Structure formats: structure tokens, C-alpha cells
């Protein structure tokens, strides 16, 4: 498979070399965590003279014996070399039961620089503080961005490339297949055999049919405001009464595994978070196509999904804005930075354009406001609002 440098993530790993943290690479299955760890190993070999690298990849049968955490711990301790930097790189760490006991022990020795990846049903962001007694530094990896898609295929026309990215998405393993249906078959297989299997195994799901129905509902309602009670009511039939608490648990499992990202609502005027309904976005929009088909493809909602994930990829906290009962698609926060963003597919009709900008124009503070749409033209300003083509925005640094 063709490889491209994912410098955004690699630089984050390089910048924490030598810190006492346990570095944990997280992200949805098949998003490139293992390849990133290999790239980091190459960097260390080339730039850290004499470094001792202890690399264990549980995908390979030659590391079968290290699935006992005592054996893993003993191997790492015996592999230590005095007088040089000692790196521990472990891929798919969850395949070693009680791995956290070994990791905590070698971390306590203060001799090793530790980097691990794992299935995110077993290595949850929310669990890192309790799994590891030392501080964990999380490096979040996402499927290929539009920028990476352009680099992978050596594409230069943003607008035609974006049409293709809409169909193909960011699951890079699918790029090896030439036929679009074969690409979707691969993506559906990743979803069913890896992601969903992990969740069922981790949480001992007793009703997999219900979980599949919840997945289909969330996929079909990407970018719509959703509550667990509404989902439960929608899925309830005459024979099966579904508890909204069970629905909430299943959604939490899906978000923990980075299948979906939950985006909460934020009252812009009252400056407070609202809890009644949330939005859910797929980690890669093509999961929806692969599972539900493309017959009823809603480009506007797909573009909104892409923008949401890109904002997360760029390090923003993302919320749905509410102002005077009108919705602003995204309020993006990063330290002292705040951006209000509306997203649309087509704003060529005056009525549509006015509807999209009206909510932004009602916001009275001085933070930047932006309308992201498929304009297929250069960026321009409208009453202080940046109007930018989605492909150009995604391709920009």
C-alpha cells in the first residue's frame, strides 16, 4: 500500500520524546495507528543515535508468547540497555490481557519511553487515567483528511477532488480497490468485523440486533438533533419496548470506540450548554454509504459531517450553537479562539444564502463568522462573514 507522511501526528509524537508520560495513540479502527507507530520507529532509528527500540506488534504470531503480561514485562525489563534511550513501542496492546499491569510497572521503573496503540473499545480515552497510574498523553488519529487524500492521489483540482472524496472518504485501506462497490465492501467489513466486534466483546452485548438498529438510526440521522428517548421511541415496536437508558449506553459504547462523535448544544446568548438533544457524526462519512447505500445520499449532511470531523482533527472543541431558537451548525473553540460556522451544500439560490447567513448575522460578538459551502469560487466576504468553498477550506492548512 502507498504510504504518505502524516506529519501532524508524527510531529506530536516527536515533540513528547523524553517526557515521562505514557503515550497512547487512539482512533477508530483502520485509521492508521499502526502505520504511524512504524513511522515513529523509523524516525527514532534515524535521529536518535544508539537508541534501543523494543517493538512488539501483537498482529504478528512471533509475539504470541508476550500475550502473558508477566512475559511481556520480563522481556521489556531484560531488553533494557544502560546509557542509551530506551523506547517501548507496543501495537494492539489490548491483545495482552491485563496489559496495564505490565505498562504501569515498566513506567514506574522510569527507564523507558513508552508508546502504545490498541483497539479503542479496550483503550478508551475516558479510561486512560484509571488504567495507568502515570500520566497518559493521548494522540488522537483520524481517518485521512481531504489534504491527505489530495496528497495520496497527487490531485491538484480541489473541486473535482472533493467530489471524489465525498464518495471515497478517508478510510485509506479502501483506496487499494479500484471498484467503488469493492471499496464500500471493505469499509463495511471493517465496520462489522473489527469495530462492532470489539464493542460486543468489550461490553458483552446481549442484544446485538438492537445495537445494529441504533447504529443504522444514528447513521441515517447524521447531523440531526437526537436524544436517547427519541431514538428509543423511534425503535420501539409492538413486540419490543426499548429502554432509553439502554440506548444511551449503546451510544456511549459507539462513541468510546470512535465510531461516532457526539456534539453538544451551546446556548450562545446564555453562554451555557444544553443537554436535551445532541448531534452525532461518523468518524468517516463513508461508513454510512457502505452500510446504508448511496441511494438517498444527502450531500448537505455529508458535508456537515466532514466539516465536523475536520474541526476535531484541527484540535477544536465543537458545539452546535443555539441563538434565538435558530441553529448555528458549529461553534468551534480552541483556547481563546472561537469561530461560528454554517455549512451548506448549495447557496446559489438567494433564499438559501439568506437563510444560511441570517443566524450568523444575529450574533453580536466580534468572533469570526464563516459560511462553508460548495461555492466553487474564491473566498469572499459578506457583511463580515467569510464565505469559503468547502474544498478550499479543507485543503488549507
Number of C-alpha atoms within 10 A of each C-alpha: 7 9 9 12 13 15 12 11 17 16 11 13 20 13 9 14 16 13 12 18 18 24 21 22 26 24 27 27 24 20 20 20 26 20 16 20 21 14 18 19 18 11 13 19 14 11 10 11 10 13 16 20 19 17 18 20 19 20 13 9 9 10 13 14 12 19 17 15 18 14 13 18 19 13 13 19 15 8 14 18 14 9 9 13 19 21 22 21 22 21 23 19 23 20 18 18 12 15 18 19 16 20 25 16 15 19 20 13 9 9 17 25 21 23 24 25 23 23 24 26 25 19 23 20 19 9 11 18 13 11 17 17 16 17 14 19 18 19 17 17 19 24 23 20 21 24 17 17 24 18 13 16 11 10 13 10 11 21 17 12 17 22 11 12 21 16 17 21 24 23 27 22 17 20 20 12 13 9 11 13 13 15 23 23 16 19 25 19 16 19 20 14 10 15 21 22 15 19 22 16 11 13 13 10 14 9 9 15 10 17 22 14 13 22 20 14 15 21 20 16 15 21 23 14 16 17 17 21 17 14 19 19 14 12 16 13 10 5 6 9 11 17 14 16 12 14 21 17 14 22 22 15 22 22 21 22 26 24 23 24 22 17 19 19 25 23 17 18 13 9 10 10 15 14 10 12 15 19 20 23 27 23 25 26 25 24 21 22 22 19 18 15 13 12 7 9 14 12 13 16 19 23 21 24 21 24 22 26 23 19 17 15 16 11 13 19 17 24 23 24 26 22 16 11 9 12 18 24 25 26 22 20 16 12 7 5 10 17 16 22 25 22 23 22 18 14 18 11 8 9 9 12 15 12 11 22 20 12 21 23 14 11 16 8 9 9 10 14 22 20 24 27 25 22 19 14 11 9 13 11 11 11 8 13 17 16 22 20 22 25 24 23 17 18 15 9 7
